[in-house]
Amino acid sequence: MGRCVHLFTDFGIGSLYVGQLHPLLRGRGVTPLHLLHDAPRFNPRAASYLLAALLSALADESARWRSPKELAMGRRNNSPR
């Protein structure tokens, strides 16, 4: 996948700002990965709890590199298909 940026914002799902990030990042060869765009507005403390929960889920290296189908079936990378 190359370089990527995990996006966690309070912009809102349908925000113009989210759309503006795409060409900016892709123009620099970076793939945007959307974690959340409706974090609590102007409330970094509440947003930090959500971000911590997301990061702990991302910390599982095996979950990061499995396809959605494999996740649904409970397979790991080295499992036979």
C-alpha positions, 0 to 999 in steps of 0.5 A: 500500500505504501505510505498511508495516513489514518484520518480521525477528525471532527469534520463530519462525514459529509464535510467538504474538508474531508474531500479536500484532504484526498487530492492533497494526500494522494498528490503526495503519494499517500493513501488516506485511511478513514478511521472516523470523521464524526468525533465529538466536535471541540471536545478533544478529551472525549475524542481521545477515548474514541481514538484510544479504542481505535488504536488498540484495535489497530495494534493487532498486527494480524488484523491489519493485514487481513481482508474483510472476507478473511476477518469475517471467516476468522482466518489469519494470513498464514491460514490455508484458503 
